[in-house]
Amino acid sequence: MVIDLTINIGHIITLIGTLIAFITWSQGMKSSIVSIDKRVAHIEAQLVQQTQLMITTAIITDRLASLEKRIEAVDSMRRKTIA
């Protein structure tokens, strides 16, 4: 049994095709990763905005509850003075 170690044009074409396919795949993956990174950054920015909005809403709700308590206290004091 003799092993033929010669390289012919078919081997070269196959190697070049494989290299081209790998380079194309890697570039496609790179662009996909960049696109995903941009989308994630946009989502993170939106989450920061929503977090700030929720904090502001909580502060306003707390202030509103405090004002309602003050109004009730003033109203109850006024009722006591009238009666």
C-alpha positions in Angstrom: 0.0 0.0 0.0 1.4 3.3 -1.1 0.3 6.7 0.3 0.1 9.4 -2.3 1.2 12.7 -0.7 0.9 14.9 -3.7 -1.2 18.0 -3.6 -3.4 18.7 -6.6 -5.6 21.6 -7.7 -8.6 20.1 -5.9 -6.9 20.2 -2.6 -5.9 23.8 -3.1 -9.4 24.8 -4.2 -10.9 23.0 -1.2 -8.5 24.8 1.2 -9.1 28.2 -0.3 -12.9 27.6 -0.2 -12.7 26.6 3.5 -10.6 29.6 4.4 -13.0 32.0 2.6 -16.0 30.3 4.4 -14.3 30.7 7.8 -13.3 34.3 7.2 -16.9 35.1 6.0 -18.4 33.4 9.0 -16.1 35.2 11.4 -16.9 38.6 9.9 -20.6 37.8 10.1 -20.3 36.8 13.7 -18.4 40.0 14.4 -21.0 42.2 12.9 -23.7 40.3 14.8 -21.9 40.8 18.1 -21.5 44.5 17.4 -25.2 44.7 16.6 -26.2 42.9 19.7 -23.9 45.1 21.8 -25.6 48.2 20.4 -29.0 46.8 21.2 -28.0 45.9 24.8 -26.5 49.3 25.4 -29.8 50.9 24.2 -31.8 48.6 26.5 -29.5 49.5 29.4 -30.0 53.2 28.8 -33.7 52.7 28.8 -33.5 50.7 32.1 -31.6 53.6 33.7 -34.2 56.0 32.6 -37.0 53.8 33.8 -35.2 53.3 37.1 -34.9 57.1 37.6 -38.6 57.5 36.7 -39.6 54.9 39.3 -37.5 56.6 41.9 -39.0 60.0 41.1 -42.5 58.4 41.2 -41.8 56.8 44.6 -40.6 60.2 46.0 -43.6 62.0 44.7 -45.9 59.3 46.1 -44.2 59.6 49.5 -44.5 63.4 49.5 -48.2 63.1 48.5 -48.9 60.7 51.4 -47.1 63.1 53.7 -49.2 66.1 52.5 -52.4 64.0 52.9 -51.4 63.3 56.5 -50.8 67.0 57.1 -54.1 68.0 55.5 -55.9 65.4 57.7 -54.2 66.7 60.8 -55.0 70.3 60.0 -58.6 69.3 59.2 -59.0 67.4 62.4 -57.6 70.3 64.4 -60.0 72.7 62.7 -62.9 70.5 63.5 -61.9 70.4 67.2 -61.7 74.2 67.3 -65.1 74.5 65.7 -66.8 72.0 68.0 
